[in-house]
Amino acid sequence: MPDFALRGLKVAYSETGRGAPVLAIHGSAATGRLWAPLAEGLGPHRRTIAPDLFGYGASAPWEDARDCATDLDIVIELARAQRAPVHLVGHSYGGALALRAAVELGAHAASLALVEPAAFHILRLQRDPAWREIARVATRHVQLVEDGDLEACADVFMGYWIGAAAWAASSPTLRAKVVAAMPKVADEWRGIFVESHSLARYARLDLPALLVRGTRTTAAAARVVDHLAGALRDCTLAEIRDAGHMSPLTHGPAVAGAIAAHLGQVARPAIRVAEAA
């Protein structure tokens, strides 16, 4: 697995295929391997670059990075290292990073594909009632980390996103990895509390965008997509039938197909809703 140094910190990433660069960013408590179905689907026609964010996979621990670098730095550094404008792809926390990176990169961002981006600050700024739902989850998460109860924290986090029964049925290996990630995720929540980019700022983005959401996702995740769909100039909305928030994991081929179709199409002037099987 290739890597590079960012302010002396290791950043590991995968790179597959050829052609225009697609920078795919995973979400909380995951790794770049989340995007393997996308890389396989794009094949030789696109070059898929999928980093491990700090604290995950083979990249530097968050404890080493938190005082001198951020996950956004990883995205910006990898994007600017490409000779051509990059297509930004992100899920959940990674979607929020991709959205922020598009603002920072300007013309060096070719398009956006966001799978339920965790840009929950939009709900706060828009005074959306769904903000209360996600704020309760985030506040409880941070408090449990501060109390040192990482097991209970993982129960809250995963119970919200995939349901208590599915989380209880998870393998011991997965459970251990998620529990260990809870302090990093707490800092990701803290970033959402202070993010200030408004819908008006995102509305100025001049690039084609795809928004993907599951038909069984949470109210807060769905409302973020609604707000962005109404703000982004050139936007397509794809809905993944019977999928929740973790659709890149549970419905990987459908998500990859929607993103591949987006990358193969020209910009469109209006939102269209397409349901993926």
C-alpha positions, -999 to 999 in steps of 0.1 A, spaced: 0 0 0 16 33 -10 19 62 14 32 97 17 42 120 46 20 149 56 38 171 82 58 140 91 28 118 95 21 87 75 -9 87 52 -16 54 35 -38 51 4 -47 27 -24 -45 36 -61 -61 16 -89 -69 20 -125 -60 47 -150 -74 79 -163 -90 109 -145 -85 108 -108 -113 99 -84 -105 107 -48 -128 86 -26 -130 94 12 -143 69 37 -165 77 67 -160 74 105 -146 41 119 -139 28 84 -109 27 59 -103 33 23 -112 -4 16 -148 8 18 -144 19 -18 -132 -14 -33 -165 -20 -51 -162 15 -66 -127 10 -77 -136 -24 -93 -166 -9 -110 -146 20 -125 -119 -4 -135 -93 10 -160 -114 40 -170 -107 60 -139 -79 62 -113 -94 56 -79 -74 70 -50 -87 60 -15 -68 71 15 -70 59 51 -78 90 72 -59 97 104 -66 71 131 -78 45 106 -62 17 87 -25 21 79 -23 58 84 -9 76 115 -28 74 148 -51 103 155 -32 109 187 -1 119 166 -21 140 141 -46 160 161 -23 188 170 -7 194 136 -28 180 108 -64 172 99 -82 148 76 -91 177 54 -54 182 49 -51 147 35 -79 153 10 -64 186 -2 -29 173 -4 -39 142 -25 -61 163 -47 -35 189 -54 -9 163 -62 -29 152 -92 -22 167 -126 -59 170 -135 -90 182 -116 -102 155 -92 -137 139 -89 -144 140 -52 -164 111 -36 -172 107 0 -195 88 24 -208 103 57 -178 120 75 -159 115 42 -187 132 24 -185 162 46 -148 164 40 -153 161 2 -178 189 3 -155 211 23 -126 202 -1 -146 212 -31 -149 247 -16 -111 248 -9 -101 234 -43 -122 255 -66 -115 247 -103 -93 218 -92 -125 199 -82 -141 183 -113 -173 169 -96 -188 157 -64 -205 124 -54 -217 125 -18 -232 95 -1 -252 109 29 -226 135 38 -223 142 76 -225 179 70 -249 181 99 -240 217 107 -263 226 78 -292 214 100 -280 237 128 -276 267 105 -310 261 89 -327 256 122 -340 223 109 -358 202 137 -337 172 126 -307 189 142 -320 180 176 -318 143 167 -282 142 156 -271 167 183 -283 143 210 -264 114 194 -232 135 191 -234 150 226 -239 116 242 -211 102 221 -186 129 232 -197 126 269 -192 88 269 -157 92 254 -148 118 281 -161 94 307 -139 67 293 -169 43 285 -159 34 249 -181 3 249 -212 22 257 -201 49 232 -199 23 204 -234 10 214 -248 46 210 -229 53 178 -236 20 159 -270 16 174 -280 49 158 -266 42 124 -273 4 119 -296 -5 148 -289 -22 181 -297 -57 168 -273 -55 138 -246 -40 161 -251 -68 186 -247 -94 159 -214 -79 146 -182 -99 149 -159 -94 179 -132 -82 155 -154 -55 141 -167 -45 175 -131 -41 188 -121 -19 159 -151 3 163 -147 7 200 -111 17 196 -122 44 170 -146 61 193 -122 89 206 -114 99 170 -151 99 161 -157 122 191 -134 147 175 -152 143 142 -184 152 160 -167 182 176 -158 194 141 -194 193 131 -204 215 160 -181 243 149 -183 240 111 -197 273 96 -200 269 58 -235 278 48 -258 265 21 -252 298 3 -215 290 1 -222 255 -13 -246 270 -38 -217 288 -54 -199 256 -63 -198 254 -101 -195 216 -107 -218 187 -113 -228 168 -81 -245 135 -72 -262 130 -39 -269 94 -28 -291 83 1 -307 52 13 -345 50 15 -342 37 51 -317 62 64 -320 84 95 -341 116 95 -310 138 100 -290 122 72 -320 125 49 -325 161 57 -289 171 50 -293 156 15 -326 175 11 -309 208 19 -280 202 -4 -302 190 -32 -320 223 -30 -288 244 -29 -264 228 -54 -267 242 -89 -262 211 -109 -273 181 -89 -287 146 -94 -302 126 -65 -300 88 -64 -318 68 -39 -307 33 -29 -337 11 -22 -339 -5 12 -305 9 22 -296 27 54 -268 51 61 -241 24 56 -251 18 19 -215 17 6 -210 -13 28 -244 -30 26 -253 -20 -10 -218 -15 -25 -226 -24 -61 -256 -2 -62 -237 28 -48 -208 21 -71 -231 20 -101 -247 53 -92 -213 70 -88 -200 54 -120 -230 66 -140 -225 101 -125 -189 101 -136 -198 91 -171 -224 118 -177 -222 155 -185 -235 182 -162 -272 185 -160 -291 217 -151 -317 203 -127 -322 177 -100 -334 143 -112 -344 115 -88 -332 80 -98 -339 49 -77 -311 23 -78 -319 -13 -71 
